[in-house]
Amino acid sequence: MSWMRRFVLHSPKVYIAALILNILICFLVLLGKGFDRLIFYYDGMTAAGAVSILVGLLILVSYFGAFDIFGYSFSMVKYGWSDYSLRRDKDYVAYKERKSAERSKKEYIFMPFIITGTVFLTVGIAIWKLFG
């Protein structure tokens, strides 16, 4: 159950945020193209799904530490470059290890974006296949 909880069963707030993102992007595409043709709904659904999947993948990359150097740099600016007594971590390696240990206890927050994006993309492709 922990695998299922970590990957799929998240707070409803995250799923609602991902769903709102998808609906907003779909609506913006439809607003630009019009609401009168079915192919425009395909465009909106697939664009929303693709953007949501890409946002989820960006969160995934961030989750695994691709942007840790920026966080460490900001902590260096905050505490100063030479005052080691105020900093929590003595160097970047210690910072990266601490962040990795913190992340290992968290849920995969990127999965709701990938799941809802996949659903929107699948519905968009189904509209295209069935009615296009």
Phi and psi restraints in degrees (value plus and minus 20) as a CYANA .aco file:
   2 SER   PHI     -87.0   -47.0
   2 SER   PSI     -53.3   -13.3
   3 TRP   PHI     -82.7   -42.7
   3 TRP   PSI     -66.9   -26.9
   4 MET   PHI     -84.8   -44.8
   4 MET   PSI     -61.8   -21.8
   5 ARG   PHI     -84.9   -44.9
   5 ARG   PSI     -59.9   -19.9
   6 ARG   PHI     -92.0   -52.0
   6 ARG   PSI     -54.5   -14.5
   7 PHE   PHI    -110.9   -70.9
   7 PHE   PSI     -64.5   -24.5
   8 VAL   PHI    -133.3   -93.3
   8 VAL   PSI     -64.8   -24.8
   9 LEU   PHI    -105.0   -65.0
   9 LEU   PSI      74.3   114.3
  10 HIS   PHI    -135.3   -95.3
  10 HIS   PSI    -199.8  -159.8
  11 SER   PHI     -81.8   -41.8
  11 SER   PSI     119.5   159.5
  12 PRO   PHI     -80.7   -40.7
  12 PRO   PSI     -44.0    -4.0
  13 LYS   PHI     -82.1   -42.1
  13 LYS   PSI     -58.4   -18.4
  14 VAL   PHI     -90.0   -50.0
  14 VAL   PSI     -61.2   -21.2
  15 TYR   PHI     -85.5   -45.5
  15 TYR   PSI     -58.0   -18.0
  16 ILE   PHI     -85.4   -45.4
  16 ILE   PSI     -61.1   -21.1
  17 ALA   PHI     -82.5   -42.5
  17 ALA   PSI     -63.0   -23.0
  18 ALA   PHI     -86.2   -46.2
  18 ALA   PSI     -59.2   -19.2
  19 LEU   PHI     -86.7   -46.7
  19 LEU   PSI     -60.9   -20.9
  20 ILE   PHI     -83.5   -43.5
  20 ILE   PSI     -60.7   -20.7
  21 LEU   PHI     -79.2   -39.2
  21 LEU   PSI     -66.2   -26.2
  22 ASN   PHI     -84.4   -44.4
  22 ASN   PSI     -65.3   -25.3
  23 ILE   PHI     -84.6   -44.6
  23 ILE   PSI     -60.5   -20.5
  24 LEU   PHI     -83.7   -43.7
  24 LEU   PSI     -64.8   -24.8
  25 ILE   PHI     -85.9   -45.9
  25 ILE   PSI     -61.8   -21.8
  26 CYS   PHI     -81.6   -41.6
  26 CYS   PSI     -62.6   -22.6
  27 PHE   PHI     -85.4   -45.4
  27 PHE   PSI     -59.9   -19.9
  28 LEU   PHI     -85.2   -45.2
  28 LEU   PSI     -58.5   -18.5
  29 VAL   PHI     -86.4   -46.4
  29 VAL   PSI     -63.4   -23.4
  30 LEU   PHI     -86.6   -46.6
  30 LEU   PSI     -54.1   -14.1
  31 LEU   PHI     -84.3   -44.3
  31 LEU   PSI     -57.3   -17.3
  32 GLY   PHI     -96.6   -56.6
  32 GLY   PSI     -54.7   -14.7
  33 LYS   PHI    -116.8   -76.8
  33 LYS   PSI     -52.1   -12.1
  34 GLY   PHI      98.1   138.1
  34 GLY   PSI     143.2   183.2
  35 PHE   PHI    -128.2   -88.2
  35 PHE   PSI     -11.7    28.3
  36 ASP   PHI    -112.8   -72.8
  36 ASP   PSI     -35.2     4.8
  37 ARG   PHI    -140.2  -100.2
  37 ARG   PSI     125.7   165.7
  38 LEU   PHI     -88.5   -48.5
  38 LEU   PSI     -50.9   -10.9
  39 ILE   PHI     -84.7   -44.7
  39 ILE   PSI     -46.7    -6.7
  40 PHE   PHI     -89.8   -49.8
  40 PHE   PSI     -52.1   -12.1
  41 TYR   PHI     -88.9   -48.9
  41 TYR   PSI     -56.2   -16.2
  42 TYR   PHI     -80.7   -40.7
  42 TYR   PSI     -66.4   -26.4
  43 ASP   PHI     -79.7   -39.7
  43 ASP   PSI     -65.5   -25.5
  44 GLY   PHI     -85.0   -45.0
  44 GLY   PSI     -64.7   -24.7
  45 MET   PHI     -87.3   -47.3
  45 MET   PSI     -63.3   -23.3
  46 THR   PHI     -91.1   -51.1
  46 THR   PSI     -56.1   -16.1
  47 ALA   PHI     -84.9   -44.9
  47 ALA   PSI     -63.5   -23.5
  48 ALA   PHI     -84.2   -44.2
  48 ALA   PSI     -62.7   -22.7
  49 GLY   PHI     -83.6   -43.6
  49 GLY   PSI     -62.9   -22.9
  50 ALA   PHI     -85.6   -45.6
  50 ALA   PSI     -63.0   -23.0
  51 VAL   PHI     -84.7   -44.7
  51 VAL   PSI     -61.5   -21.5
  52 SER   PHI     -84.5   -44.5
  52 SER   PSI     -61.1   -21.1
  53 ILE   PHI     -83.9   -43.9
  53 ILE   PSI     -62.5   -22.5
  54 LEU   PHI     -86.3   -46.3
  54 LEU   PSI     -56.9   -16.9
  55 VAL   PHI     -83.9   -43.9
  55 VAL   PSI     -62.7   -22.7
  56 GLY   PHI     -81.4   -41.4
  56 GLY   PSI     -60.3   -20.3
  57 LEU   PHI     -88.9   -48.9
  57 LEU   PSI     -54.3   -14.3
  58 LEU   PHI     -85.9   -45.9
  58 LEU   PSI     -60.4   -20.4
  59 ILE   PHI     -86.0   -46.0
  59 ILE   PSI     -56.3   -16.3
  60 LEU   PHI     -80.9   -40.9
  60 LEU   PSI     -67.2   -27.2
  61 VAL   PHI     -82.5   -42.5
  61 VAL   PSI     -60.9   -20.9
  62 SER   PHI     -86.5   -46.5
  62 SER   PSI     -58.2   -18.2
  63 TYR   PHI     -81.1   -41.1
  63 TYR   PSI     -57.5   -17.5
  64 PHE   PHI    -108.9   -68.9
  64 PHE   PSI     -10.3    29.7
  65 GLY   PHI      77.7   117.7
  65 GLY   PSI      -1.2    38.8
  66 ALA   PHI     -87.9   -47.9
  66 ALA   PSI     -46.0    -6.0
  67 PHE   PHI    -129.6   -89.6
  67 PHE   PSI      -1.5    38.5
  68 ASP   PHI     -83.0   -43.0
  68 ASP   PSI     -50.7   -10.7
  69 ILE   PHI     -82.0   -42.0
  69 ILE   PSI     -53.5   -13.5
  70 PHE   PHI     -89.6   -49.6
  70 PHE   PSI     -61.7   -21.7
  71 GLY   PHI     -82.4   -42.4
  71 GLY   PSI     -61.6   -21.6
  72 TYR   PHI     -85.8   -45.8
  72 TYR   PSI     -60.0   -20.0
  73 SER   PHI     -82.5   -42.5
  73 SER   PSI     -61.9   -21.9
  74 PHE   PHI     -86.7   -46.7
  74 PHE   PSI     -54.3   -14.3
  75 SER   PHI     -88.7   -48.7
  75 SER   PSI     -52.1   -12.1
  76 MET   PHI     -86.8   -46.8
  76 MET   PSI     -59.7   -19.7
  77 VAL   PHI     -88.0   -48.0
  77 VAL   PSI     -58.6   -18.6
  78 LYS   PHI     -85.9   -45.9
  78 LYS   PSI     -64.5   -24.5
  79 TYR   PHI    -119.0   -79.0
  79 TYR   PSI     -25.5    14.5
  80 GLY   PHI      74.2   114.2
  80 GLY   PSI     133.1   173.1
  81 TRP   PHI     -98.0   -58.0
  81 TRP   PSI     -47.8    -7.8
  82 SER   PHI    -129.9   -89.9
  82 SER   PSI     -34.3     5.7
  83 ASP   PHI    -108.6   -68.6
  83 ASP   PSI      71.3   111.3
  84 TYR   PHI     -95.5   -55.5
  84 TYR   PSI     -39.3     0.7
  85 SER   PHI     -91.2   -51.2
  85 SER   PSI     -47.6    -7.6
  86 LEU   PHI    -103.9   -63.9
  86 LEU   PSI     -43.2    -3.2
  87 ARG   PHI     -99.3   -59.3
  87 ARG   PSI     126.0   166.0
  88 ARG   PHI     -93.5   -53.5
  88 ARG   PSI     -58.6   -18.6
  89 ASP   PHI    -133.8   -93.8
  89 ASP   PSI     117.9   157.9
  90 LYS   PHI     -97.1   -57.1
  90 LYS   PSI     -47.7    -7.7
  91 ASP   PHI    -172.5  -132.5
  91 ASP   PSI    -198.7  -158.7
  92 TYR   PHI     -86.0   -46.0
  92 TYR   PSI     -54.6   -14.6
  93 VAL   PHI     -84.5   -44.5
  93 VAL   PSI     -63.7   -23.7
  94 ALA   PHI     -84.7   -44.7
  94 ALA   PSI     -59.1   -19.1
  95 TYR   PHI     -82.1   -42.1
  95 TYR   PSI     -65.4   -25.4
  96 LYS   PHI     -85.7   -45.7
  96 LYS   PSI     -59.8   -19.8
  97 GLU   PHI     -86.3   -46.3
  97 GLU   PSI     -60.9   -20.9
  98 ARG   PHI     -84.6   -44.6
  98 ARG   PSI     -64.3   -24.3
  99 LYS   PHI     -85.4   -45.4
  99 LYS   PSI     -57.6   -17.6
 100 SER   PHI     -84.9   -44.9
 100 SER   PSI     -60.4   -20.4
 101 ALA   PHI     -86.1   -46.1
 101 ALA   PSI     -57.8   -17.8
 102 GLU   PHI     -86.3   -46.3
 102 GLU   PSI     -60.0   -20.0
 103 ARG   PHI     -89.4   -49.4
 103 ARG   PSI     -50.6   -10.6
 104 SER   PHI     -85.4   -45.4
 104 SER   PSI     -38.8     1.2
 105 LYS   PHI    -114.0   -74.0
 105 LYS   PSI     -30.0    10.0
 106 LYS   PHI    -111.7   -71.7
 106 LYS   PSI     141.9   181.9
 107 GLU   PHI     -97.0   -57.0
 107 GLU   PSI     142.0   182.0
 108 TYR   PHI    -100.8   -60.8
 108 TYR   PSI      72.5   112.5
 109 ILE   PHI     -90.8   -50.8
 109 ILE   PSI     -35.5     4.5
 110 PHE   PHI    -100.0   -60.0
 110 PHE   PSI     -38.9     1.1
 111 MET   PHI     -83.8   -43.8
 111 MET   PSI     -58.9   -18.9
 112 PRO   PHI     -79.6   -39.6
 112 PRO   PSI     -55.8   -15.8
 113 PHE   PHI     -88.0   -48.0
 113 PHE   PSI     -61.1   -21.1
 114 ILE   PHI     -88.8   -48.8
 114 ILE   PSI     -60.5   -20.5
 115 ILE   PHI     -86.4   -46.4
 115 ILE   PSI     -69.4   -29.4
 116 THR   PHI     -87.4   -47.4
 116 THR   PSI     -54.8   -14.8
 117 GLY   PHI     -84.0   -44.0
 117 GLY   PSI     -60.0   -20.0
 118 THR   PHI     -85.5   -45.5
 118 THR   PSI     -59.0   -19.0
 119 VAL   PHI     -83.7   -43.7
 119 VAL   PSI     -66.8   -26.8
 120 PHE   PHI     -83.4   -43.4
 120 PHE   PSI     -61.9   -21.9
 121 LEU   PHI     -84.2   -44.2
 121 LEU   PSI     -61.5   -21.5
 122 THR   PHI     -85.4   -45.4
 122 THR   PSI     -62.9   -22.9
 123 VAL   PHI     -84.6   -44.6
 123 VAL   PSI     -60.8   -20.8
 124 GLY   PHI     -82.4   -42.4
 124 GLY   PSI     -63.5   -23.5
 125 ILE   PHI     -87.8   -47.8
 125 ILE   PSI     -56.5   -16.5
 126 ALA   PHI     -84.1   -44.1
 126 ALA   PSI     -60.0   -20.0
 127 ILE   PHI     -80.6   -40.6
 127 ILE   PSI     -63.8   -23.8
 128 TRP   PHI     -85.0   -45.0
 128 TRP   PSI     -63.2   -23.2
 129 LYS   PHI     -89.6   -49.6
 129 LYS   PSI     -60.9   -20.9
 130 LEU   PHI     -98.0   -58.0
 130 LEU   PSI     -59.1   -19.1
 131 PHE   PHI    -136.2   -96.2
 131 PHE   PSI     -27.5    12.5
